[in-house]
Amino acid sequence: MHSYRATVRACFVGYAVQAVINNFLPLLFTTFMADYGLSLTRISLLVTFNFGVQLLVDVLAGLFADRIGYRRCMIAAHVFCAAGLAGLTFLPNLLPVPFWGILLSVTVYAVGGGLLEVLVSPIVEHCPGDDKAGAMSLLHSFYCWGTVAVVLLSTLFFSAFGTKNWRILALLWALLPAANAVVFTRVPIPASPNEAKGGRLGALFRCRLFPAVLLLMFCAGASEQAVSQWASAFTESALHVSKTTGDLLGTMMFSILMGAARLFYGRKSAKIPLRAFMLGSGLLCVGSYLLISLTRSPVPGLIGCALCGLAVGIFWPGTTSLAAGSIPGGGTAMFALMALFGDVGCASGPTFVGTLADRLGGLRSGVLAAVMFPALLLVGLLWFRRAEKKTRTDA
C-alpha cells in the first residue's frame, strides 16, 4: 500500500468504477419502466442528468481540487459513487415519487463520476515513472474492461436470479467504490503541481498548444460516442440483425477492441510514437465510419463498428498524454478543462447523429455526416504539431 504502483492500480479501479456508474443504470431502464411506470422522456432525463452533473463537476473541480487535495477528493468521489448506487436500492421506494429517488441517486453518483474523470488522470500522470503515455493508455483501458464487466456480470446475475433482484446487484456494485475509497486512504498520493505553484487558467489559454488540445478532446469524445451510443440501434434497424447479435458483435466488440487498443499501446508505447499511432488511428476511424454508413450488408457493418472501437481507443488517453507532456504545470485545471471538452464531445456526437438521422432519413446518413469528427481530429493533430514546432522555435 506504500508503493506508487498501488496508487496506479487504485486509479485503474477508479476508472472501472466510472464504467459502473455510467453503464449499470441503462441495464435497468425497461425494469424501471415496468416497475415504476417511467416514460421514455423521464428515462432520457436520467441519462442527461448523469452527464450534465458530471460536466458541472468537471468545471468546478478545477477550482477546488488543488486546494482540498487529491486524496480527500478521490475518497469523496468513491464515497459519492457508492452512496448513489446504494441509494438506488431504497430511495425510489422511500420518496413519494419513485422517479425522484432514482434521479437523486443518479445525481449523487454523477458527482463522484465527475470527480473521478478529472482527478484519476493527473494522479497517474504525477506518479513517479518514465512511461507516462503507456500508463495513461492502460488506465483508460480499464473503463472499457469495466464496461464489458458490467454488462456481462449483470447479464449473468439477471439470468441466474432474475431482474426482480436488481437491488442486490446494485449493492454488490456499490462495494467496488466503497472498497477503493478505503484503498485511497492508505496509498501514497502525488502532490498537484498547482498546490505548490498556483497555476492559473489564463496561463493555459495563453499557451498556443492548448486550443488544439481542446479540439482533440472534443473530437475524441464525439468520435467515440457517435458510434458507441447508436451501435445497438444501428445494427438492429439498419443492418437488420437480432438485438442479441447486434449487441454482442457490435456494441460489445466496440468496447472490447477499444480496450484492446489502449492495452496494446500501453504495452508497446516505448516502441511506437504516440503521434504516429494517433494519426493512423484517426485514418482508420474515418475508414470505419465510411464502412458503417455506406455498407448495406450486415457483416461489413458489424466489422465497421468493431474497427471504430479499435480506432478511437487511443484518442482520449493519447490527447491527455500529449497535453501532459507538452504543457508542464497545467495541473488539475488543465485536466478539468480537457474532461469538460471531452464530455461535451461525448454528448454532442450522438446528438448530432440522431438529429441528422431524423432529418436525412436514417442512421446511415447520420453516421456518414459524423465522419467530420474523426476528420477534425486529424486536423487537430496537424494543428498541435504546428503549434508545438512554433513554440520550440520561439523558445
SVG drawing of the C-alpha trace seen along z (x, -y; Angstrom):
<svg xmlns="http://www.w3.org/2000/svg" viewBox="-47 -35 61 54">
<polyline fill="none" stroke="black" stroke-width="0.4" points="0.0,0.0 3.0,-2.3 4.1,-2.0 3.1,-4.3 2.3,-1.1 -0.6,-0.6 -1.7,-4.1 -1.8,-3.5 -3.7,-0.2 -6.2,-2.0 -6.7,-4.6 -7.3,-1.7 -10.1,-0.5 -11.3,-4.1 -11.9,-4.1 -13.7,-0.8 -15.9,-2.4 -16.8,-5.2 -17.8,-2.5 -20.1,-1.0 -22.0,-4.2 -22.3,-5.1 -23.4,-1.7 -25.3,0.1 -28.4,-2.0 -29.2,-1.6 -29.5,2.1 -32.5,1.3 -34.4,-1.0 -37.0,1.5 -37.3,2.7 -37.9,-0.9 -40.5,-1.5 -42.3,1.7 -42.0,1.3 -42.3,-2.5 -44.2,-3.4 -41.5,-5.8 -41.9,-7.3 -39.1,-7.4 -38.8,-11.1 -38.0,-10.5 -35.7,-7.7 -33.8,-10.1 -33.7,-12.7 -31.8,-10.3 -29.1,-10.0 -29.0,-13.7 -28.8,-14.4 -25.9,-12.0 -23.7,-13.5 -24.9,-17.0 -23.9,-16.8 -20.5,-15.3 -20.0,-18.2 -20.7,-20.7 -18.3,-18.9 -15.6,-18.9 -15.9,-22.7 -15.9,-23.1 -13.2,-20.6 -10.6,-22.7 -11.3,-25.4 -11.3,-23.5 -9.5,-20.2 -6.0,-21.6 -7.0,-23.4 -8.7,-20.4 -6.1,-17.9 -6.1,-14.8 -6.6,-12.3 -9.7,-13.9 -11.2,-14.4 -10.6,-10.8 -12.0,-9.4 -15.1,-11.7 -15.5,-10.6 -15.7,-6.9 -18.0,-7.6 -20.4,-9.5 -20.3,-6.7 -21.0,-4.0 -23.8,-6.1 -25.5,-6.8 -25.5,-3.1 -26.7,-2.1 -29.4,-4.8 -30.9,-3.2 -32.0,-0.3 -34.2,-2.2 -34.7,-5.9 -37.3,-5.1 -39.5,-3.4 -38.7,-5.8 -39.7,-9.0 -43.4,-9.7 -42.4,-9.7 -40.0,-6.9 -38.6,-8.8 -37.2,-11.5 -35.5,-8.8 -33.8,-7.4 -32.8,-10.9 -31.4,-11.8 -29.3,-8.6 -28.1,-9.4 -27.1,-12.9 -25.1,-11.6 -23.1,-9.1 -22.7,-11.6 -20.8,-13.9 -18.4,-11.0 -18.1,-10.2 -17.2,-13.8 -14.5,-13.9 -13.0,-10.6 -12.8,-11.8 -11.0,-15.0 -8.6,-13.5 -7.6,-10.0 -5.6,-11.0 -3.5,-13.7 -2.8,-11.4 -1.4,-8.7 0.5,-11.4 2.2,-12.7 3.1,-9.3 6.8,-8.5 7.6,-6.7 9.0,-7.1 6.4,-5.6 3.6,-8.2 1.9,-7.6 1.8,-3.8 0.4,-4.2 -2.3,-6.6 -3.3,-4.2 -3.5,-1.3 -5.5,-3.5 -8.2,-4.4 -8.4,-0.7 -9.9,0.1 -13.0,-2.0 -13.5,0.4 -12.9,3.5 -15.2,2.1 -18.0,1.6 -17.6,5.2 -17.6,6.5 -20.8,4.5 -22.7,5.8 -21.5,9.4 -21.7,9.9 -25.0,8.1 -26.5,10.2 -25.3,13.4 -26.8,12.2 -30.1,11.4 -30.1,14.8 -29.5,16.6 -31.6,14.6 -33.9,12.5 -34.2,8.8 -36.5,8.6 -33.4,8.9 -31.6,5.9 -31.4,4.1 -29.0,6.8 -26.8,6.3 -26.8,2.5 -25.5,3.1 -22.9,5.5 -21.6,3.0 -21.6,0.3 -19.0,2.4 -16.4,1.7 -16.2,-2.1 -16.6,-1.6 -13.5,0.7 -11.5,-1.5 -12.2,-4.5 -10.6,-2.6 -7.6,-1.9 -7.2,-5.6 -6.9,-6.3 -3.7,-4.3 -1.8,-4.6 0.7,-7.5 -0.8,-10.4 1.5,-12.7 1.1,-16.4 -0.5,-18.5 1.9,-21.0 -0.6,-23.7 -0.6,-23.1 2.9,-24.4 3.0,-26.7 -0.5,-28.1 -1.3,-27.6 -3.8,-29.9 -6.3,-29.3 -5.1,-32.4 -1.7,-30.8 -3.3,-27.8 -5.2,-29.8 -2.1,-31.9 -0.4,-28.6 -0.8,-28.2 -0.9,-24.4 -4.0,-24.4 -6.7,-25.2 -5.5,-22.3 -5.7,-20.1 -9.3,-21.1 -10.3,-20.4 -8.7,-17.0 -10.5,-16.2 -13.9,-17.3 -13.3,-15.2 -12.1,-12.2 -15.4,-12.2 -17.6,-12.8 -15.8,-10.2 -16.2,-7.6 -19.8,-8.1 -21.3,-8.9 -21.0,-5.3 -21.0,-3.5 -24.3,-5.1 -26.0,-4.2 -24.3,-0.8 -27.2,1.3 -29.9,-0.6 -27.9,-0.8 -27.2,2.9 -30.9,3.7 -32.6,1.1 -30.2,0.6 -28.4,3.9 -31.5,6.0 -29.7,8.3 -31.2,9.5 -30.7,7.4 -28.6,10.1 -26.3,10.4 -26.0,6.7 -25.2,6.1 -22.6,8.8 -20.9,8.3 -21.5,4.5 -21.7,2.8 -19.7,5.3 -17.0,5.8 -16.7,2.0 -15.8,1.8 -13.6,4.9 -11.5,3.6 -11.4,0.0 -9.9,1.6 -7.6,3.8 -6.2,0.7 -5.5,-1.0 -3.9,2.1 -1.8,2.7 -0.4,-0.9 0.1,-0.7 2.4,2.3 4.1,1.0 4.3,-2.7 8.1,-2.7 8.4,-1.5 5.5,-3.3 5.5,-7.1 2.2,-8.4 1.5,-11.0 2.0,-8.4 -0.3,-6.0 -3.0,-8.6 -2.7,-9.7 -3.0,-6.1 -6.0,-5.6 -7.6,-8.7 -7.4,-7.5 -8.7,-4.1 -11.6,-5.8 -12.6,-7.7 -12.5,-4.5 -14.6,-2.7 -17.3,-5.5 -17.4,-5.2 -17.7,-1.4 -20.5,-1.6 -22.5,-4.2 -22.0,-3.1 -22.5,0.7 -25.8,2.4 -24.6,5.8 -24.6,6.9 -21.1,8.4 -19.2,5.3 -21.4,3.1 -20.6,5.1 -16.9,5.1 -17.0,1.3 -18.5,0.9 -15.7,3.1 -13.0,1.3 -14.3,-2.0 -13.8,-0.8 -10.2,0.2 -9.6,-3.2 -11.0,-5.5 -9.2,-3.7 -6.1,-5.9 -7.9,-9.3 -8.8,-10.2 -5.7,-8.9 -3.4,-9.9 -4.6,-13.5 -4.2,-13.5 -0.6,-12.3 0.2,-14.9 -1.1,-17.7 0.7,-16.5 4.0,-16.1 3.8,-19.4 2.2,-21.7 4.1,-21.3 2.5,-22.6 -1.0,-22.6 -2.2,-20.8 -5.8,-19.9 -7.3,-22.9 -5.9,-21.6 -7.2,-18.1 -10.6,-19.5 -11.0,-21.6 -9.9,-18.6 -12.5,-16.4 -15.1,-19.1 -14.4,-19.4 -14.3,-15.6 -17.7,-15.2 -19.2,-17.9 -18.0,-15.9 -19.5,-12.7 -22.8,-14.5 -22.6,-16.2 -21.6,-13.2 -24.6,-11.0 -27.0,-14.1 -25.6,-15.1 -26.0,-11.6 -29.6,-11.3 -30.7,-14.7 -29.4,-14.2 -30.7,-10.7 -34.2,-12.1 -33.8,-14.8 -31.9,-12.8 -33.8,-9.5 -31.8,-7.0 -28.8,-6.3 -26.6,-5.6 -26.9,-9.3 -26.2,-10.4 -23.1,-8.3 -21.9,-9.4 -22.2,-13.1 -20.5,-12.4 -17.3,-11.4 -16.5,-15.1 -15.5,-14.3 -12.5,-12.0 -11.6,-14.2 -11.5,-17.2 -9.4,-15.2 -6.8,-14.7 -6.8,-18.4 -6.3,-18.9 -3.3,-16.6 -1.7,-18.7 -2.6,-21.9 -1.0,-20.6 2.2,-19.6 2.5,-23.0 1.9,-24.8 4.4,-22.6 7.1,-23.4 6.4,-27.2 6.6,-27.0 10.0,-25.3 11.2,-27.9 10.1,-30.8 11.8,-29.3"/>
</svg>
